[in-house]
């Protein structure tokens, strides 16, 4: 999905706002970002066994039980 035109339009709109309204727009964007992150977290937490598997992964990483993955050039 190419979001470049939307980003360009949004940037143009933001640049035209007064400082006060720019702060309001920024607060709204922060709210939207927080909501999106919360929804993504809720989706992950709804996966059966995810929390346990994630906790095990953290413990393994803390213990140095990790394998380095290198990307191969194709």
C-alpha positions, 0 to 999 in steps of 0.5 A, a space after each residue: 500500500 502506497 501511503 506517500 500521497 496521504 503522508 504528503 497531504 497530511 504534512 501539508 495540512 499540518 504545516 498550514 495550522 496555527 501553533 495551537 491547532 498543531 498541538 491539538 492535531 499532534 495530541 490526536 495523532 498520539 491518541 490514534 497511535 496509542 489506540 493502534 498499539 493497544 489494539 495490536 497488544 490485545 490481539 497478541 494477548 488473545 492468541 492462546 499460549 502467547 503470553 507463556 511463549 513470550 515469557 519463555 522467549 524473554 527468559 531464554 534471551 536473558 539467559 543468553 540462549 539465543 541463536 544468531 540469524 543471518 540473512 543470506 544474500 540471494 
